[in-house]
Amino acid sequence: MEDALRGVLRQALEITQLQGLPGAHHFYVTFDTTFPGVRIADSLHAMHPSEMTIVLQHQFWDLNVEEDSFDITLSFNGAGQPLHIPFAAVTAFADPHAKFGLQFHVEFEDEDDADLD
Protein backbone atom coordinates (compact mmCIF):
# COMPACT_ATOMS: atom_id res chain seq x y z
CA MET A 1 0.00 0.00 0.00
CA GLU A 2 2.78 2.43 0.96
CA ASP A 3 4.63 1.72 -2.29
CA ALA A 4 1.49 2.66 -4.22
CA LEU A 5 1.16 5.88 -2.25
CA ARG A 6 4.83 6.67 -2.85
CA GLY A 7 3.96 6.26 -6.53
CA VAL A 8 1.72 9.33 -6.16
CA LEU A 9 4.74 11.29 -4.90
CA ARG A 10 6.89 9.95 -7.76
CA GLN A 11 4.25 10.92 -10.34
CA ALA A 12 3.90 14.43 -8.90
CA LEU A 13 7.66 14.89 -9.08
CA GLU A 14 7.85 13.43 -12.61
CA ILE A 15 5.22 15.92 -13.80
CA THR A 16 7.10 18.72 -12.06
CA GLN A 17 10.35 17.58 -13.70
CA LEU A 18 8.73 17.80 -17.14
CA GLN A 19 6.43 20.80 -16.76
CA GLY A 20 7.40 22.69 -13.62
CA LEU A 21 4.96 23.51 -10.85
CA PRO A 22 1.60 24.80 -12.11
CA GLY A 23 0.17 27.99 -10.62
CA ALA A 24 0.37 28.26 -6.85
CA HIS A 25 1.20 24.58 -6.28
CA HIS A 26 4.18 23.78 -4.10
CA PHE A 27 5.30 20.65 -2.33
CA TYR A 28 6.54 19.85 1.15
CA VAL A 29 8.62 16.68 1.31
CA THR A 30 9.74 15.37 4.71
CA PHE A 31 12.35 12.64 4.84
CA ASP A 32 14.49 10.70 7.28
CA THR A 33 18.04 12.07 6.96
CA THR A 34 19.49 8.88 8.48
CA PHE A 35 17.95 6.57 5.88
CA PRO A 36 20.50 4.58 3.82
CA GLY A 37 21.16 6.27 0.50
CA VAL A 38 20.16 9.78 1.55
CA ARG A 39 22.86 12.20 0.45
CA ILE A 40 22.85 15.75 1.76
CA ALA A 41 25.61 18.17 2.71
CA ASP A 42 27.21 17.60 6.10
CA SER A 43 26.13 21.11 7.15
CA LEU A 44 22.48 20.27 6.40
CA HIS A 45 22.76 16.95 8.20
CA ALA A 46 24.17 18.73 11.25
CA MET A 47 21.11 21.01 11.31
CA HIS A 48 18.69 18.15 10.58
CA PRO A 49 20.19 15.03 12.21
CA SER A 50 17.05 12.87 11.93
CA GLU A 51 14.42 14.51 9.74
CA MET A 52 14.23 17.34 7.24
CA THR A 53 11.42 19.04 5.34
CA ILE A 54 12.16 20.61 1.98
CA VAL A 55 9.89 22.92 0.00
CA LEU A 56 9.72 22.73 -3.77
CA GLN A 57 8.40 26.09 -4.85
CA HIS A 58 10.61 28.81 -6.33
CA GLN A 59 14.26 27.97 -5.82
CA PHE A 60 14.89 24.42 -6.97
CA TRP A 61 16.88 23.10 -9.91
CA ASP A 62 18.05 19.89 -11.53
CA LEU A 63 15.07 17.80 -10.44
CA ASN A 64 15.72 14.28 -11.70
CA VAL A 65 13.25 11.54 -10.80
CA GLU A 66 14.35 7.90 -10.94
CA GLU A 67 12.43 4.72 -10.10
CA ASP A 68 13.51 4.58 -6.44
CA SER A 69 14.81 8.09 -5.69
CA PHE A 70 15.06 11.68 -6.79
CA ASP A 71 17.79 14.28 -7.00
CA ILE A 72 17.26 17.98 -6.61
CA THR A 73 19.28 21.11 -5.97
CA LEU A 74 17.80 23.57 -3.47
CA SER A 75 18.94 26.96 -2.26
CA PHE A 76 20.10 27.15 1.37
CA ASN A 77 21.39 30.54 2.54
CA GLY A 78 21.83 31.57 -1.09
CA ALA A 79 23.91 28.54 -2.09
CA GLY A 80 22.71 25.62 -4.17
CA GLN A 81 22.93 22.26 -2.37
CA PRO A 82 22.34 18.95 -4.15
CA LEU A 83 20.20 16.34 -2.38
CA HIS A 84 19.63 12.68 -3.22
CA ILE A 85 16.52 11.23 -1.55
CA PRO A 86 15.29 7.64 -1.87
CA PHE A 87 11.49 7.50 -1.99
CA ALA A 88 11.63 4.95 0.85
CA ALA A 89 13.14 7.69 3.09
CA VAL A 90 10.14 10.02 2.63
CA THR A 91 7.90 10.25 5.69
CA ALA A 92 5.44 12.89 4.43
CA PHE A 93 4.40 14.66 1.24
CA ALA A 94 1.97 17.57 0.92
CA ASP A 95 0.67 20.01 -1.66
CA PRO A 96 -0.99 22.72 0.46
CA HIS A 97 -2.55 24.41 -2.58
CA ALA A 98 -4.40 21.19 -3.44
CA LYS A 99 -5.10 20.50 0.25
CA PHE A 100 -3.49 17.10 -0.23
CA GLY A 101 -1.07 15.21 1.98
CA LEU A 102 0.35 11.76 2.61
CA GLN A 103 2.27 10.25 5.51
CA PHE A 104 4.48 7.20 5.25
CA HIS A 105 6.05 4.75 7.66
CA VAL A 106 9.78 4.41 7.11
CA GLU A 107 11.52 1.15 7.96
CA PHE A 108 15.13 0.22 7.52
CA GLU A 109 17.57 -2.05 9.22
CA ASP A 110 20.17 -0.17 11.23
CA GLU A 111 23.69 -1.26 10.29
CA ASP A 112 24.47 -1.87 13.98
CA ASP A 113 21.47 -4.22 14.25
CA ALA A 114 22.57 -6.06 11.12
CA ASP A 115 26.00 -6.65 12.68
CA LEU A 116 24.35 -8.28 15.68
CA ASP A 117 22.47 -10.84 13.56
A tleap script that builds the chain and sets N, CA, C and O, in Angstrom:
source leaprc.protein.ff14SB
mol = sequence {
  NMET GLU ASP ALA LEU ARG GLY VAL LEU ARG
  GLN ALA LEU GLU ILE THR GLN LEU GLN GLY
  LEU PRO GLY ALA HIE HIE PHE TYR VAL THR
  PHE ASP THR THR PHE PRO GLY VAL ARG ILE
  ALA ASP SER LEU HIE ALA MET HIE PRO SER
  GLU MET THR ILE VAL LEU GLN HIE GLN PHE
  TRP ASP LEU ASN VAL GLU GLU ASP SER PHE
  ASP ILE THR LEU SER PHE ASN GLY ALA GLY
  GLN PRO LEU HIE ILE PRO PHE ALA ALA VAL
  THR ALA PHE ALA ASP PRO HIE ALA LYS PHE
  GLY LEU GLN PHE HIE VAL GLU PHE GLU ASP
  GLU ASP ASP ALA ASP LEU CASP
}
set mol.1.N position { 0.829 -1.189 0.000 }
set mol.1.CA position { 0.000 0.000 0.000 }
set mol.1.C position { 0.874 1.254 0.000 }
set mol.1.O position { 0.632 2.198 -0.752 }
set mol.2.N position { 1.913 1.243 0.874 }
set mol.2.CA position { 2.776 2.427 0.955 }
set mol.2.C position { 3.535 2.648 -0.342 }
set mol.2.O position { 3.753 3.793 -0.739 }
set mol.3.N position { 3.943 1.566 -1.015 }
set mol.3.CA position { 4.633 1.715 -2.294 }
set mol.3.C position { 3.722 2.393 -3.313 }
set mol.3.O position { 4.176 3.230 -4.094 }
set mol.4.N position { 2.449 2.036 -3.306 }
set mol.4.CA position { 1.492 2.662 -4.220 }
set mol.4.C position { 1.333 4.149 -3.905 }
set mol.4.O position { 1.264 4.975 -4.815 }
set mol.5.N position { 1.276 4.480 -2.636 }
set mol.5.CA position { 1.158 5.884 -2.253 }
set mol.5.C position { 2.424 6.660 -2.595 }
set mol.5.O position { 2.358 7.826 -2.983 }
set mol.6.N position { 3.580 6.007 -2.450 }
set mol.6.CA position { 4.832 6.668 -2.852 }
set mol.6.C position { 4.843 6.893 -4.363 }
set mol.6.O position { 5.506 7.806 -4.856 }
set mol.7.N position { 4.114 6.064 -5.087 }
set mol.7.CA position { 3.965 6.263 -6.527 }
set mol.7.C position { 3.283 7.584 -6.847 }
set mol.7.O position { 3.579 8.202 -7.869 }
set mol.8.N position { 2.377 8.020 -5.988 }
set mol.8.CA position { 1.724 9.326 -6.164 }
set mol.8.C position { 2.776 10.432 -6.064 }
set mol.8.O position { 2.798 11.353 -6.880 }
set mol.9.N position { 3.643 10.330 -5.062 }
set mol.9.CA position { 4.739 11.289 -4.905 }
set mol.9.C position { 5.631 11.263 -6.143 }
set mol.9.O position { 5.964 12.315 -6.688 }
set mol.10.N position { 6.019 10.072 -6.588 }
set mol.10.CA position { 6.890 9.949 -7.755 }
set mol.10.C position { 6.236 10.593 -8.985 }
set mol.10.O position { 6.896 11.315 -9.732 }
set mol.11.N position { 4.943 10.334 -9.193 }
set mol.11.CA position { 4.247 10.921 -10.344 }
set mol.11.C position { 4.200 12.437 -10.252 }
set mol.11.O position { 4.407 13.122 -11.253 }
set mol.12.N position { 3.931 12.971 -9.066 }
set mol.12.CA position { 3.896 14.427 -8.897 }
set mol.12.C position { 5.254 15.036 -9.228 }
set mol.12.O position { 5.331 16.084 -9.869 }
set mol.13.N position { 6.321 14.376 -8.788 }
set mol.13.CA position { 7.665 14.891 -9.082 }
set mol.13.C position { 8.023 14.719 -10.557 }
set mol.13.O position { 8.698 15.575 -11.129 }
set mol.14.N position { 7.581 13.626 -11.180 }
set mol.14.CA position { 7.846 13.431 -12.608 }
set mol.14.C position { 7.167 14.515 -13.438 }
set mol.14.O position { 7.762 15.043 -14.378 }
set mol.15.N position { 5.934 14.847 -13.097 }
set mol.15.CA position { 5.220 15.922 -13.803 }
set mol.15.C position { 5.939 17.244 -13.587 }
set mol.15.O position { 6.091 18.032 -14.521 }
set mol.16.N position { 6.379 17.488 -12.365 }
set mol.16.CA position { 7.102 18.725 -12.060 }
set mol.16.C position { 8.416 18.768 -12.833 }
set mol.16.O position { 8.811 19.828 -13.319 }
set mol.17.N position { 9.089 17.645 -12.949 }
set mol.17.CA position { 10.348 17.577 -13.700 }
set mol.17.C position { 10.115 17.982 -15.154 }
set mol.17.O position { 10.929 18.697 -15.739 }
set mol.18.N position { 9.015 17.531 -15.733 }
set mol.18.CA position { 8.731 17.798 -17.141 }
set mol.18.C position { 8.115 19.164 -17.397 }
set mol.18.O position { 8.427 19.809 -18.397 }
set mol.19.N position { 7.230 19.614 -16.487 }
set mol.19.CA position { 6.425 20.803 -16.760 }
set mol.19.C position { 6.612 21.941 -15.771 }
set mol.19.O position { 6.118 23.045 -16.000 }
set mol.20.N position { 7.316 21.689 -14.677 }
set mol.20.CA position { 7.402 22.693 -13.620 }
set mol.20.C position { 6.152 22.628 -12.756 }
set mol.20.O position { 5.247 21.831 -13.004 }
set mol.21.N position { 6.118 23.469 -11.752 }
set mol.21.CA position { 4.956 23.511 -10.854 }
set mol.21.C position { 3.893 24.427 -11.440 }
set mol.21.O position { 4.192 25.569 -11.789 }
set mol.22.N position { 2.655 23.949 -11.556 }
set mol.22.CA position { 1.597 24.799 -12.108 }
set mol.22.C position { 1.055 25.767 -11.068 }
set mol.22.O position { 0.847 25.393 -9.914 }
set mol.23.N position { 0.828 27.006 -11.474 }
set mol.23.CA position { 0.168 27.990 -10.623 }
set mol.23.C position { 0.792 28.133 -9.256 }
set mol.23.O position { 2.003 28.304 -9.118 }
set mol.24.N position { -0.064 28.059 -8.236 }
set mol.24.CA position { 0.373 28.262 -6.850 }
set mol.24.C position { 0.764 26.955 -6.160 }
set mol.24.O position { 1.004 26.949 -4.953 }
set mol.25.N position { 0.832 25.860 -6.898 }
set mol.25.CA position { 1.197 24.582 -6.285 }
set mol.25.C position { 2.628 24.623 -5.772 }
set mol.25.O position { 3.507 25.224 -6.389 }
set mol.26.N position { 2.845 23.985 -4.653 }
set mol.26.CA position { 4.184 23.785 -4.105 }
set mol.26.C position { 4.119 22.548 -3.229 }
set mol.26.O position { 3.054 22.176 -2.735 }
set mol.27.N position { 5.265 21.918 -3.042 }
set mol.27.CA position { 5.303 20.650 -2.326 }
set mol.27.C position { 6.170 20.755 -1.086 }
set mol.27.O position { 7.205 21.421 -1.083 }
set mol.28.N position { 5.727 20.086 -0.038 }
set mol.28.CA position { 6.538 19.852 1.149 }
set mol.28.C position { 6.881 18.369 1.147 }
set mol.28.O position { 5.996 17.519 1.044 }
set mol.29.N position { 8.166 18.064 1.260 }
set mol.29.CA position { 8.620 16.681 1.313 }
set mol.29.C position { 9.453 16.522 2.576 }
set mol.29.O position { 10.479 17.183 2.735 }
set mol.30.N position { 9.014 15.649 3.471 }
set mol.30.CA position { 9.743 15.374 4.709 }
set mol.30.C position { 10.381 14.006 4.566 }
set mol.30.O position { 9.749 13.058 4.099 }
set mol.31.N position { 11.649 13.911 4.976 }
set mol.31.CA position { 12.349 12.640 4.841 }
set mol.31.C position { 13.285 12.414 6.019 }
set mol.31.O position { 13.701 13.344 6.710 }
set mol.32.N position { 13.597 11.141 6.217 }
set mol.32.CA position { 14.495 10.698 7.281 }
set mol.32.C position { 15.929 10.880 6.782 }
set mol.32.O position { 16.348 10.212 5.837 }
set mol.33.N position { 16.673 11.775 7.411 }
set mol.33.CA position { 18.037 12.069 6.958 }
set mol.33.C position { 19.018 10.952 7.291 }
set mol.33.O position { 20.145 10.955 6.795 }
set mol.34.N position { 18.604 9.991 8.128 }
set mol.34.CA position { 19.489 8.881 8.480 }
set mol.34.C position { 19.269 7.654 7.600 }
set mol.34.O position { 19.988 6.663 7.726 }
set mol.35.N position { 18.289 7.716 6.718 }
set mol.35.CA position { 17.951 6.572 5.879 }
set mol.35.C position { 19.108 6.249 4.928 }
set mol.35.O position { 19.713 7.161 4.363 }
set mol.36.N position { 19.419 4.961 4.746 }
set mol.36.CA position { 20.496 4.583 3.825 }
set mol.36.C position { 20.249 5.118 2.416 }
set mol.36.O position { 19.156 4.970 1.868 }
set mol.37.N position { 21.258 5.730 1.848 }
set mol.37.CA position { 21.162 6.266 0.499 }
set mol.37.C position { 20.851 7.746 0.433 }
set mol.37.O position { 21.033 8.363 -0.616 }
set mol.38.N position { 20.382 8.338 1.537 }
set mol.38.CA position { 20.155 9.785 1.553 }
set mol.38.C position { 21.514 10.470 1.478 }
set mol.38.O position { 22.431 10.139 2.229 }
set mol.39.N position { 21.630 11.430 0.559 }
set mol.39.CA position { 22.863 12.199 0.448 }
set mol.39.C position { 22.525 13.682 0.510 }
set mol.39.O position { 21.876 14.233 -0.379 }
set mol.40.N position { 22.986 14.309 1.588 }
set mol.40.CA position { 22.848 15.748 1.762 }
set mol.40.C position { 24.166 16.268 2.322 }
set mol.40.O position { 24.969 15.502 2.855 }
set mol.41.N position { 24.383 17.568 2.198 }
set mol.41.CA position { 25.612 18.166 2.707 }
set mol.41.C position { 25.736 17.945 4.209 }
set mol.41.O position { 24.736 17.916 4.927 }
set mol.42.N position { 26.960 17.792 4.670 }
set mol.42.CA position { 27.206 17.603 6.102 }
set mol.42.C position { 26.608 18.737 6.928 }
set mol.42.O position { 26.093 18.503 8.021 }
set mol.43.N position { 26.675 19.964 6.413 }
set mol.43.CA position { 26.125 21.108 7.150 }
set mol.43.C position { 24.613 20.993 7.308 }
set mol.43.O position { 24.071 21.379 8.344 }
set mol.44.N position { 23.928 20.471 6.299 }
set mol.44.CA position { 22.479 20.267 6.399 }
set mol.44.C position { 22.166 19.129 7.356 }
set mol.44.O position { 21.213 19.204 8.132 }
set mol.45.N position { 22.972 18.074 7.298 }
set mol.45.CA position { 22.756 16.946 8.198 }
set mol.45.C position { 22.970 17.359 9.646 }
set mol.45.O position { 22.273 16.874 10.538 }
set mol.46.N position { 23.923 18.247 9.890 }
set mol.46.CA position { 24.167 18.730 11.249 }
set mol.46.C position { 22.960 19.505 11.781 }
set mol.46.O position { 22.640 19.428 12.967 }
set mol.47.N position { 22.296 20.248 10.901 }
set mol.47.CA position { 21.107 21.013 11.308 }
set mol.47.C position { 19.857 20.147 11.383 }
set mol.47.O position { 18.907 20.480 12.091 }
set mol.48.N position { 19.859 19.032 10.652 }
set mol.48.CA position { 18.694 18.146 10.581 }
set mol.48.C position { 19.176 16.703 10.768 }
set mol.48.O position { 19.194 15.927 9.812 }
set mol.49.N position { 19.563 16.344 11.987 }
set mol.49.CA position { 20.185 15.032 12.213 }
set mol.49.C position { 19.257 13.835 12.033 }
set mol.49.O position { 19.742 12.720 11.846 }
set mol.50.N position { 17.941 14.027 12.081 }
set mol.50.CA position { 17.054 12.873 11.934 }
set mol.50.C position { 15.984 13.066 10.864 }
set mol.50.O position { 15.597 12.105 10.198 }
set mol.51.N position { 15.508 14.278 10.696 }
set mol.51.CA position { 14.421 14.509 9.743 }
set mol.51.C position { 14.540 15.917 9.171 }
set mol.51.O position { 14.976 16.846 9.850 }
set mol.52.N position { 14.145 16.053 7.915 }
set mol.52.CA position { 14.233 17.342 7.238 }
set mol.52.C position { 13.017 17.510 6.343 }
set mol.52.O position { 12.556 16.546 5.731 }
set mol.53.N position { 12.502 18.713 6.266 }
set mol.53.CA position { 11.424 19.035 5.338 }
set mol.53.C position { 11.953 20.030 4.319 }
set mol.53.O position { 12.513 21.067 4.676 }
set mol.54.N position { 11.769 19.701 3.040 }
set mol.54.CA position { 12.164 20.612 1.977 }
set mol.54.C position { 10.904 21.126 1.291 }
set mol.54.O position { 9.865 20.465 1.292 }
set mol.55.N position { 11.012 22.308 0.711 }
set mol.55.CA position { 9.893 22.917 0.000 }
set mol.55.C position { 10.299 23.090 -1.457 }
set mol.55.O position { 11.318 23.710 -1.761 }
set mol.56.N position { 9.502 22.543 -2.341 }
set mol.56.CA position { 9.715 22.734 -3.772 }
set mol.56.C position { 8.735 23.793 -4.218 }
set mol.56.O position { 7.538 23.540 -4.355 }
set mol.57.N position { 9.267 24.998 -4.446 }
set mol.57.CA position { 8.403 26.090 -4.853 }
set mol.57.C position { 9.110 26.974 -5.863 }
set mol.57.O position { 8.869 26.845 -7.063 }
set mol.58.N position { 9.978 27.870 -5.409 }
set mol.58.CA position { 10.605 28.813 -6.331 }
set mol.58.C position { 12.065 28.487 -6.638 }
set mol.58.O position { 12.490 28.574 -7.790 }
set mol.59.N position { 12.820 28.118 -5.636 }
set mol.59.CA position { 14.259 27.975 -5.821 }
set mol.59.C position { 14.684 26.509 -5.752 }
set mol.59.O position { 15.252 26.052 -4.760 }
set mol.60.N position { 14.391 25.785 -6.837 }
set mol.60.CA position { 14.894 24.419 -6.969 }
set mol.60.C position { 15.304 24.209 -8.417 }
set mol.60.O position { 14.731 24.789 -9.339 }
set mol.61.N position { 16.325 23.354 -8.593 }
set mol.61.CA position { 16.877 23.102 -9.909 }
set mol.61.C position { 17.230 21.624 -10.013 }
set mol.61.O position { 17.264 20.894 -9.022 }
set mol.62.N position { 17.490 21.214 -11.241 }
set mol.62.CA position { 18.051 19.890 -11.527 }
set mol.62.C position { 17.229 18.744 -10.934 }
set mol.62.O position { 17.788 17.740 -10.492 }
set mol.63.N position { 15.916 18.893 -10.924 }
set mol.63.CA position { 15.071 17.798 -10.443 }
set mol.63.C position { 15.187 16.639 -11.419 }
set mol.63.O position { 14.926 16.783 -12.614 }
set mol.64.N position { 15.579 15.496 -10.894 }
set mol.64.CA position { 15.720 14.280 -11.696 }
set mol.64.C position { 15.084 13.133 -10.921 }
set mol.64.O position { 15.559 12.754 -9.851 }
set mol.65.N position { 14.015 12.592 -11.468 }
set mol.65.CA position { 13.255 11.538 -10.802 }
set mol.65.C position { 13.630 10.191 -11.403 }
set mol.65.O position { 13.557 9.994 -12.616 }
set mol.66.N position { 14.030 9.274 -10.543 }
set mol.66.CA position { 14.354 7.898 -10.938 }
set mol.66.C position { 13.280 6.974 -10.357 }
set mol.66.O position { 12.345 7.439 -9.706 }
set mol.67.N position { 13.414 5.689 -10.589 }
set mol.67.CA position { 12.429 4.716 -10.100 }
set mol.67.C position { 12.343 4.704 -8.574 }
set mol.67.O position { 11.244 4.669 -8.019 }
set mol.68.N position { 13.487 4.734 -7.894 }
set mol.68.CA position { 13.510 4.582 -6.443 }
set mol.68.C position { 13.948 5.816 -5.672 }
set mol.68.O position { 13.997 5.785 -4.442 }
set mol.69.N position { 14.269 6.913 -6.373 }
set mol.69.CA position { 14.810 8.087 -5.689 }
set mol.69.C position { 14.663 9.319 -6.570 }
set mol.69.O position { 14.270 9.232 -7.734 }
set mol.70.N position { 14.991 10.468 -5.985 }
set mol.70.CA position { 15.058 11.679 -6.787 }
set mol.70.C position { 16.227 12.532 -6.320 }
set mol.70.O position { 16.656 12.474 -5.168 }
set mol.71.N position { 16.722 13.324 -7.259 }
set mol.71.CA position { 17.792 14.276 -7.002 }
set mol.71.C position { 17.228 15.665 -7.249 }
set mol.71.O position { 16.389 15.868 -8.127 }
set mol.72.N position { 17.700 16.609 -6.464 }
set mol.72.CA position { 17.256 17.980 -6.606 }
set mol.72.C position { 18.316 18.894 -6.017 }
set mol.72.O position { 19.032 18.512 -5.091 }
set mol.73.N position { 18.414 20.093 -6.550 }
set mol.73.CA position { 19.276 21.115 -5.971 }
set mol.73.C position { 18.369 22.201 -5.415 }
set mol.73.O position { 17.498 22.718 -6.115 }
set mol.74.N position { 18.583 22.539 -4.152 }
set mol.74.CA position { 17.801 23.571 -3.473 }
set mol.74.C position { 18.731 24.658 -2.967 }
set mol.74.O position { 19.921 24.429 -2.753 }
set mol.75.N position { 18.170 25.846 -2.777 }
set mol.75.CA position { 18.940 26.964 -2.260 }
set mol.75.C position { 18.841 27.012 -0.738 }
set mol.75.O position { 17.748 27.066 -0.174 }
set mol.76.N position { 20.007 26.991 -0.082 }
set mol.76.CA position { 20.101 27.146 1.367 }
set mol.76.C position { 21.065 28.289 1.637 }
set mol.76.O position { 22.241 28.209 1.283 }
set mol.77.N position { 20.569 29.358 2.266 }
set mol.77.CA position { 21.395 30.536 2.535 }
set mol.77.C position { 22.064 31.055 1.264 }
set mol.77.O position { 23.223 31.469 1.291 }
set mol.78.N position { 21.334 31.031 0.160 }
set mol.78.CA position { 21.826 31.573 -1.094 }
set mol.78.C position { 22.750 30.664 -1.884 }
set mol.78.O position { 23.223 31.049 -2.953 }
set mol.79.N position { 23.016 29.472 -1.382 }
set mol.79.CA position { 23.905 28.542 -2.086 }
set mol.79.C position { 23.145 27.280 -2.475 }
set mol.79.O position { 22.391 26.722 -1.677 }
set mol.80.N position { 23.351 26.843 -3.703 }
set mol.80.CA position { 22.714 25.616 -4.168 }
set mol.80.C position { 23.333 24.398 -3.519 }
set mol.80.O position { 24.556 24.259 -3.477 }
set mol.81.N position { 22.471 23.497 -3.002 }
set mol.81.CA position { 22.931 22.262 -2.369 }
set mol.81.C position { 22.215 21.084 -3.028 }
set mol.81.O position { 20.985 21.044 -3.056 }
set mol.82.N position { 22.976 20.125 -3.558 }
set mol.82.CA position { 22.336 18.948 -4.146 }
set mol.82.C position { 21.878 17.974 -3.054 }
set mol.82.O position { 22.549 17.804 -2.036 }
set mol.83.N position { 20.735 17.346 -3.284 }
set mol.83.CA position { 20.199 16.337 -2.376 }
set mol.83.C position { 19.822 15.112 -3.197 }
set mol.83.O position { 19.330 15.226 -4.319 }
set mol.84.N position { 20.059 13.945 -2.622 }
set mol.84.CA position { 19.625 12.683 -3.219 }
set mol.84.C position { 18.747 12.002 -2.170 }
set mol.84.O position { 19.201 11.722 -1.061 }
set mol.85.N position { 17.486 11.737 -2.527 }
set mol.85.CA position { 16.521 11.226 -1.554 }
set mol.85.C position { 15.829 9.981 -2.102 }
set mol.85.O position { 15.084 10.076 -3.078 }
set mol.86.N position { 16.060 8.821 -1.497 }
set mol.86.CA position { 15.289 7.636 -1.872 }
set mol.86.C position { 13.818 7.821 -1.482 }
set mol.86.O position { 13.523 8.372 -0.421 }
set mol.87.N position { 12.914 7.370 -2.320 }
set mol.87.CA position { 11.492 7.496 -1.987 }
set mol.87.C position { 11.165 6.775 -0.681 }
set mol.87.O position { 10.272 7.202 0.052 }
set mol.88.N position { 11.870 5.698 -0.385 }
set mol.88.CA position { 11.626 4.948 0.850 }
set mol.88.C position { 11.982 5.753 2.097 }
set mol.88.O position { 11.552 5.399 3.194 }
set mol.89.N position { 12.768 6.843 1.951 }
set mol.89.CA position { 13.135 7.691 3.086 }
set mol.89.C position { 12.081 8.748 3.395 }
set mol.89.O position { 12.114 9.364 4.460 }
set mol.90.N position { 11.147 8.963 2.470 }
set mol.90.CA position { 10.142 10.018 2.630 }
set mol.90.C position { 9.113 9.609 3.672 }
set mol.90.O position { 8.547 8.518 3.614 }
set mol.91.N position { 8.880 10.508 4.629 }
set mol.91.CA position { 7.902 10.255 5.689 }
set mol.91.C position { 6.602 11.025 5.483 }
set mol.91.O position { 5.567 10.658 6.039 }
set mol.92.N position { 6.651 12.107 4.673 }
set mol.92.CA position { 5.436 12.890 4.427 }
set mol.92.C position { 5.589 13.674 3.129 }
set mol.92.O position { 6.689 14.075 2.747 }
set mol.93.N position { 4.463 13.879 2.468 }
set mol.93.CA position { 4.397 14.657 1.235 }
set mol.93.C position { 3.106 15.450 1.267 }
set mol.93.O position { 2.050 14.910 1.596 }
set mol.94.N position { 3.182 16.747 0.922 }
set mol.94.CA position { 1.973 17.567 0.922 }
set mol.94.C position { 2.026 18.605 -0.192 }
set mol.94.O position { 3.089 19.124 -0.533 }
set mol.95.N position { 0.867 18.890 -0.743 }
set mol.95.CA position { 0.667 20.010 -1.662 }
set mol.95.C position { -0.411 20.874 -1.018 }
set mol.95.O position { -1.601 20.619 -1.208 }
set mol.96.N position { -0.009 21.898 -0.255 }
set mol.96.CA position { -0.991 22.717 0.465 }
set mol.96.C position { -2.019 23.384 -0.450 }
set mol.96.O position { -3.173 23.557 -0.058 }
set mol.97.N position { -1.611 23.759 -1.664 }
set mol.97.CA position { -2.548 24.408 -2.581 }
set mol.97.C position { -3.699 23.470 -2.941 }
set mol.97.O position { -4.847 23.899 -3.061 }
set mol.98.N position { -3.379 22.186 -3.111 }
set mol.98.CA position { -4.404 21.190 -3.441 }
set mol.98.C position { -5.062 20.607 -2.195 }
set mol.98.O position { -5.967 19.779 -2.293 }
set mol.99.N position { -4.604 21.044 -1.023 }
set mol.99.CA position { -5.099 20.496 0.249 }
set mol.99.C position { -4.964 18.974 0.255 }
set mol.99.O position { -5.906 18.246 0.568 }
set mol.100.N position { -3.763 18.520 -0.099 }
set mol.100.CA position { -3.490 17.096 -0.233 }
set mol.100.C position { -2.225 16.751 0.534 }
set mol.100.O position { -1.233 17.477 0.471 }
set mol.101.N position { -2.264 15.632 1.262 }
set mol.101.CA position { -1.069 15.211 1.981 }
set mol.101.C position { -1.064 13.718 2.216 }
set mol.101.O position { -2.113 13.078 2.286 }
set mol.102.N position { 0.143 13.170 2.337 }
set mol.102.CA position { 0.347 11.755 2.614 }
set mol.102.C position { 1.393 11.613 3.706 }
set mol.102.O position { 2.323 12.415 3.797 }
set mol.103.N position { 1.235 10.588 4.533 }
set mol.103.CA position { 2.266 10.251 5.514 }
set mol.103.C position { 2.648 8.799 5.303 }
set mol.103.O position { 1.812 7.954 4.983 }
set mol.104.N position { 3.951 8.528 5.493 }
set mol.104.CA position { 4.478 7.197 5.253 }
set mol.104.C position { 5.210 6.703 6.484 }
set mol.104.O position { 5.708 7.487 7.292 }
set mol.105.N position { 5.265 5.388 6.609 }
set mol.105.CA position { 6.049 4.750 7.663 }
set mol.105.C position { 7.376 4.338 7.034 }
set mol.105.O position { 7.397 3.665 6.004 }
set mol.106.N position { 8.463 4.738 7.645 }
set mol.106.CA position { 9.784 4.413 7.113 }
set mol.106.C position { 10.402 3.311 7.948 }
set mol.106.O position { 10.482 3.411 9.172 }
set mol.107.N position { 10.839 2.254 7.272 }
set mol.107.CA position { 11.516 1.151 7.956 }
set mol.107.C position { 12.829 0.869 7.261 }
set mol.107.O position { 12.900 0.823 6.033 }
set mol.108.N position { 13.859 0.683 8.049 }
set mol.108.CA position { 15.129 0.221 7.518 }
set mol.108.C position { 15.907 -0.424 8.638 }
set mol.108.O position { 15.731 -0.113 9.816 }
set mol.109.N position { 16.767 -1.325 8.237 }
set mol.109.CA position { 17.571 -2.050 9.216 }
set mol.109.C position { 18.808 -1.229 9.531 }
set mol.109.O position { 19.581 -0.895 8.633 }
set mol.110.N position { 18.996 -0.909 10.779 }
set mol.110.CA position { 20.167 -0.170 11.228 }
set mol.110.C position { 21.390 -1.062 11.040 }
set mol.110.O position { 21.348 -2.254 11.344 }
set mol.111.N position { 22.483 -0.479 10.537 }
set mol.111.CA position { 23.692 -1.261 10.291 }
set mol.111.C position { 24.186 -1.943 11.572 }
set mol.111.O position { 24.685 -3.067 11.522 }
set mol.112.N position { 24.050 -1.267 12.719 }
set mol.112.CA position { 24.473 -1.871 13.983 }
set mol.112.C position { 23.652 -3.122 14.302 }
set mol.112.O position { 24.189 -4.120 14.782 }
set mol.113.N position { 22.337 -3.056 14.029 }
set mol.113.CA position { 21.472 -4.216 14.252 }
set mol.113.C position { 21.847 -5.351 13.317 }
set mol.113.O position { 21.808 -6.516 13.713 }
set mol.114.N position { 22.208 -5.032 12.090 }
set mol.114.CA position { 22.572 -6.061 11.118 }
set mol.114.C position { 23.847 -6.774 11.574 }
set mol.114.O position { 23.994 -7.978 11.361 }
set mol.115.N position { 24.763 -6.040 12.197 }
set mol.115.CA position { 26.001 -6.651 12.679 }
set mol.115.C position { 25.727 -7.638 13.818 }
set mol.115.O position { 26.486 -8.588 14.013 }
set mol.116.N position { 24.663 -7.417 14.557 }
set mol.116.CA position { 24.345 -8.278 15.676 }
set mol.116.C position { 23.741 -9.598 15.243 }
set mol.116.O position { 23.814 -10.587 15.972 }
set mol.117.N position { 23.136 -9.622 14.046 }
set mol.117.CA position { 22.467 -10.836 13.564 }
set mol.117.C position { 23.414 -11.921 13.252 }
set mol.117.O position { 22.998 -13.003 12.836 }
savepdb mol mol.pdb
quit
